[in-house]
Amino acid sequence: MEAIKNNHVPSKVGVYKSLGYRVIKTVSKLKPEFLNLPSLEIKNKIETLGKAATHTDIETILLSYSGDTPCENFKYWDNSKILIHEATFLGGDEDKNIQTHGNRHSNLEEVIKSVAESTIECLILGHFSSRYSNDQIDSRIIEFCMKYEIKIPVYRILPGLVTRNIFNGSKIF
């Protein structure tokens, strides 16, 4: 598990008030130049050269969670199997006068656009403002997924709802 500082709440250098997370799986694989050797010879190479010389660590980002944050530094979420990202605001003219009390949030279009420019296998959207109806949220998700030609499953957690297993439900896109 890796914690990543985000910029939801302004803070001094070295102070972490809001975090996102990545769950990373690391697997040690035999380097290609040793793959065709007999098993006894591989064992001898490992003993004489050491594991660092004979193996490569392969990291897979299984799950990323942005936390409550603006849509920025998307490089942290790139190559995630599953990304859970907040989309507090839907964007558009109706959001221009919203008071955020100094806290920064994402808007849905920024998130969808960033996902389109990244390698993500599945997107889960949440943390929508309760000022929007479920229909508004769903129609905007579909609109932006089509606009940015999203080709991965997209799920959402609507405000006020508890979802025990989101993958048992229907994807929104």
C-alpha positions, 0 to 999 in steps of 0.5 A, a space after each residue: 500500500 502506498 499513500 500519496 499526498 493530494 491537494 484537496 486541502 491546502 497545507 504547508 510542505 511536509 504536512 499531509 492533510 489529505 491522501 490517496 492510495 495505491 495497492 501494488 502487487 510485486 512479483 519477482 520474475 526470472 530474467 529472460 536470459 535465464 528462462 531456457 536454462 535447466 532448473 538445476 543451472 537456474 538454481 546455481 545461477 541464483 546462488 552464485 549471482 544472487 536474486 537481484 541479478 537473476 530476477 526482475 520485480 514486476 509491479 501491478 497497480 491493483 487498486 488506486 483511490 484518489 481520495 477527495 482531491 482535484 483532478 491532477 497528477 494523474 500519472 499516479 493513477 496511470 496503469 491501474 487495474 481499478 481506479 476509484 476517483 472522486 467527481 464531486 462536481 459535474 462541471 458546466 455553468 451551474 458549478 461556477 458559483 459553488 463555494 468550496 471553502 478553500 477545498 479543491 475537488 474534481 469535476 467529472 469531465 476532467 476525470 473522464 478526460 484524464 482516464 481517456 489519456 491513461 491506461 486504466 482497466 476499470 473506473 469507479 466514480 464517486 463522491 458526487 455532490 448531493 446537489 445533483 440528481 441521480 439522473 443528472 449524474 448518470 447522463 453526464 457520465 454517459 455524455 463524457 464517456 462517449 465524448 472521450 471515447 471511453 472503452 473500459 467499464 465505468 461504475 458509479 456510486 451515487 450520493 447517499 447509497 451504500 454499495 456492497 459489491 459494485 461489480 455485481 451491479 450494472 456498469 453505467 458505461 
